[in-house]
């Protein structure tokens, strides 16, 4: 009988350490909180979207006229100090334009009257104070569409770092408050994740430059950079 009980006793002896080991691997109590941080800085770059539209009886004539006008605009941008790397063509469109007349049977008759060619240029102005001057030059040389402006920053790393520090501090303050309210102690940080939120561009848009004056008033304002973090703390 002793020989039969011995294997059972050995099995029990092996099982109890296994149970104890499983208990040791249970994750410690924890709390997960989120924090937000914001930092601002003045824009140091403006991105302009400038378009030249020309119309003619044929697509060739319209394209030639557009090429001449846009070449003058690009030359003016360079003479104003805009570098090659800050000038980029973002689109060229060639579209027919029709006149539609109603017929007696209720249908419409389309008559091709002209071709429109639109060339769009993206311009990065690294001296924000020159934005109005650049717009003036562009309009005087034939830019007659576009006008979108977005103010941004060339290198916002330092500002994002400041926002990130504020977000972590906010998360830690929240965690301490919650732990104190629950009557528990706050332990070490187990995990941190963050998410950068790009600033909302501050646009100034115009459908047409027909009424543009010699001095274009431009206000750059400031950009806000936001960071959200999620921090996991151990509870004591």
C-alpha positions as CSV (number, residue, x, y, z in Angstrom):
1,X,0.0,0.0,0.0
2,X,2.9,2.3,0.7
3,X,4.2,1.7,-2.8
4,X,0.8,2.9,-4.2
5,X,0.6,6.1,-2.2
6,X,4.1,7.2,-3.0
7,X,3.4,8.3,-6.6
8,X,0.4,10.3,-5.4
9,X,2.4,12.1,-2.7
10,X,5.1,13.0,-5.3
11,X,2.5,14.3,-7.7
12,X,1.0,16.6,-5.0
13,X,4.5,17.8,-4.1
14,X,5.1,18.8,-7.7
15,X,1.6,20.5,-8.1
16,X,1.9,22.8,-5.1
17,X,5.0,24.6,-6.4
18,X,3.4,25.0,-9.8
19,X,0.4,26.7,-8.3
20,X,2.6,29.0,-6.3
21,X,4.6,29.9,-9.5
22,X,1.4,30.7,-11.3
23,X,0.4,33.1,-8.5
24,X,3.7,34.8,-8.7
25,X,3.2,35.5,-12.4
26,X,-0.1,37.4,-11.9
27,X,0.3,41.0,-13.1
28,X,0.4,43.6,-10.2
29,X,-2.6,45.9,-9.7
30,X,-2.2,48.9,-12.1
31,X,-3.9,52.1,-13.1
32,X,-4.0,53.6,-16.6
33,X,-4.4,57.4,-17.1
34,X,-4.2,59.8,-20.0
35,X,-2.6,63.2,-20.0
36,X,-2.6,66.1,-22.4
37,X,0.0,68.8,-23.1
38,X,0.0,71.9,-25.4
39,X,2.8,74.2,-26.5
40,X,2.7,77.1,-29.0
41,X,5.1,78.8,-31.3
42,X,4.9,81.5,-34.0
43,X,4.9,80.2,-37.6
44,X,8.2,80.6,-39.4
45,X,7.0,79.5,-42.9
46,X,4.0,80.1,-45.1
47,X,2.9,77.7,-47.9
48,X,1.1,79.4,-50.7
49,X,-0.9,77.8,-53.5
50,X,-0.9,80.0,-56.6
51,X,-2.6,79.2,-59.9
52,X,-2.5,80.7,-63.3
53,X,-5.4,80.1,-65.6
54,X,-5.4,81.0,-69.3
55,X,-8.1,80.5,-71.9
56,X,-7.9,80.3,-75.7
57,X,-9.7,78.9,-78.7
58,X,-7.3,75.9,-78.9
59,X,-5.6,73.9,-76.2
60,X,-2.2,74.7,-77.7
61,X,-2.8,78.5,-77.5
62,X,-4.1,78.2,-74.0
63,X,-1.1,76.2,-72.9
64,X,1.4,78.5,-74.5
65,X,-0.2,81.5,-72.8
66,X,-0.2,79.7,-69.5
67,X,3.4,78.7,-69.9
68,X,4.5,82.3,-70.5
69,X,2.6,83.6,-67.5
70,X,3.8,80.9,-65.1
71,X,7.4,81.2,-66.2
72,X,7.2,84.9,-65.3
73,X,5.7,84.0,-61.9
74,X,8.5,81.5,-61.2
75,X,11.2,83.9,-62.2
76,X,9.7,86.5,-59.9
77,X,9.6,84.1,-57.0
78,X,13.3,83.3,-57.5
79,X,14.2,87.0,-57.7
80,X,12.4,87.5,-54.4
81,X,14.7,85.0,-52.7
82,X,12.6,81.8,-53.0
83,X,14.9,78.8,-53.4
84,X,14.4,76.1,-56.1
85,X,13.5,73.5,-53.5
86,X,10.6,75.7,-52.2
87,X,8.9,75.8,-55.6
88,X,6.8,72.8,-56.7
89,X,4.3,72.4,-59.5
90,X,1.3,70.6,-57.9
91,X,-1.0,70.3,-60.9
92,X,-1.7,71.1,-64.6
93,X,-5.2,70.9,-65.9
94,X,-6.5,71.3,-69.5
95,X,-10.3,71.5,-69.7
96,X,-12.6,72.3,-72.6
97,X,-15.3,74.9,-71.9
98,X,-18.7,74.5,-73.5
99,X,-21.8,76.7,-74.0
100,X,-25.0,74.8,-73.6
101,X,-28.2,75.9,-75.4
102,X,-31.7,74.4,-74.9
103,X,-33.3,72.9,-78.0
104,X,-37.0,72.8,-78.8
105,X,-37.2,69.1,-78.0
106,X,-35.9,69.7,-74.5
107,X,-32.4,68.4,-75.1
108,X,-29.2,70.5,-74.9
109,X,-26.7,71.3,-77.5
110,X,-23.0,71.7,-76.5
111,X,-20.8,74.1,-78.3
112,X,-17.0,74.1,-77.6
113,X,-16.0,77.7,-77.2
114,X,-12.5,77.5,-75.6
115,X,-9.9,75.6,-73.7
116,X,-8.8,76.5,-70.2
117,X,-5.3,75.6,-68.9
118,X,-4.6,75.9,-65.1
119,X,-1.1,75.5,-63.7
120,X,-0.8,75.4,-59.9
121,X,2.4,76.2,-58.0
122,X,3.2,75.6,-54.3
123,X,5.5,78.1,-52.8
124,X,7.2,77.8,-49.4
125,X,8.0,81.3,-48.0
126,X,10.6,80.9,-45.2
127,X,10.5,84.5,-44.3
128,X,6.8,85.0,-43.2
129,X,7.2,88.8,-43.2
130,X,7.6,88.6,-47.0
131,X,4.3,86.7,-47.6
132,X,2.4,89.8,-48.6
133,X,5.1,90.9,-50.9
134,X,5.2,87.5,-52.6
135,X,1.5,87.6,-53.2
136,X,1.7,91.1,-54.7
137,X,4.4,90.0,-57.2
138,X,2.4,86.9,-58.1
139,X,-0.8,88.8,-58.8
140,X,0.9,91.4,-60.8
141,X,2.4,88.7,-63.0
142,X,-0.7,86.8,-63.8
143,X,-1.7,84.6,-60.9
144,X,-5.5,84.8,-61.0
145,X,-6.7,81.7,-59.0
146,X,-5.8,79.9,-55.8
147,X,-4.6,82.0,-52.9
148,X,-4.6,79.3,-50.2
149,X,-2.1,80.0,-47.4
150,X,-1.1,77.7,-44.6
151,X,1.3,78.9,-41.8
152,X,3.6,76.2,-40.4
153,X,6.9,75.6,-38.7
154,X,10.0,74.2,-40.3
155,X,11.3,72.5,-37.1
156,X,8.8,72.2,-34.3
157,X,10.7,69.5,-32.4
158,X,11.5,71.7,-29.3
159,X,7.9,72.8,-29.0
160,X,6.6,69.2,-29.3
161,X,9.1,68.2,-26.6
162,X,7.7,70.9,-24.3
163,X,4.1,69.7,-25.0
164,X,5.2,66.1,-24.3
165,X,6.6,67.0,-20.9
166,X,3.4,68.8,-20.0
167,X,1.4,65.8,-21.1
168,X,3.4,63.4,-18.9
169,X,3.2,65.8,-15.9
170,X,-0.6,66.0,-16.4
171,X,-0.9,62.2,-16.5
172,X,1.2,61.8,-13.3
173,X,-0.9,64.4,-11.5
174,X,-4.1,62.6,-12.4
175,X,-2.7,59.2,-11.3
176,X,-1.7,60.6,-7.9
177,X,-5.1,62.1,-7.4
178,X,-6.9,58.8,-8.3
179,X,-4.5,56.7,-6.1
180,X,-5.0,59.0,-3.1
181,X,-8.8,58.9,-3.5
182,X,-8.7,55.1,-3.7
183,X,-6.4,54.9,-0.6
184,X,-3.6,53.1,-2.5
185,X,0.0,53.9,-3.2
186,X,1.3,54.8,-6.6
187,X,4.2,52.6,-7.8
188,X,6.6,52.7,-10.7
189,X,5.7,53.6,-14.3
190,X,5.1,50.4,-16.4
191,X,4.4,51.8,-19.8
192,X,4.1,55.1,-21.6
193,X,2.6,55.7,-25.1
194,X,2.2,59.1,-26.8
195,X,0.5,60.6,-29.8
196,X,1.3,63.8,-31.5
197,X,-1.5,65.9,-32.8
198,X,-0.5,68.2,-35.7
199,X,-1.5,71.8,-35.4
200,X,-4.6,72.9,-37.3
201,X,-3.4,75.1,-40.2
202,X,-4.3,78.7,-40.0
203,X,-5.6,79.2,-43.6
204,X,-6.3,82.4,-45.5
205,X,-8.1,81.6,-48.7
206,X,-9.4,83.6,-51.6
207,X,-11.3,82.3,-54.7
208,X,-9.9,85.0,-56.9
209,X,-7.2,87.7,-56.9
210,X,-9.2,90.1,-59.1
211,X,-9.6,92.6,-56.3
212,X,-6.2,92.2,-54.8
213,X,-4.5,95.5,-53.8
214,X,-0.8,96.4,-53.7
215,X,-0.5,95.6,-50.0
216,X,-1.9,92.2,-49.0
217,X,-2.4,92.2,-45.2
218,X,-1.3,88.9,-43.7
219,X,-1.5,87.7,-40.1
220,X,0.4,84.6,-39.2
221,X,-0.9,84.1,-35.6
222,X,0.6,81.1,-33.8
223,X,0.5,77.3,-34.1
224,X,-0.5,75.0,-31.2
225,X,1.1,71.6,-30.9
226,X,-0.7,69.0,-28.8
227,X,0.5,65.7,-27.3
228,X,-1.6,63.0,-25.7
229,X,0.0,60.3,-23.6
230,X,-1.2,57.2,-21.9
231,X,0.7,56.1,-18.8
232,X,0.4,52.8,-16.9
233,X,1.4,52.9,-13.2
234,X,1.8,50.0,-10.8
235,X,-0.3,50.2,-7.6
236,X,1.2,49.4,-4.2
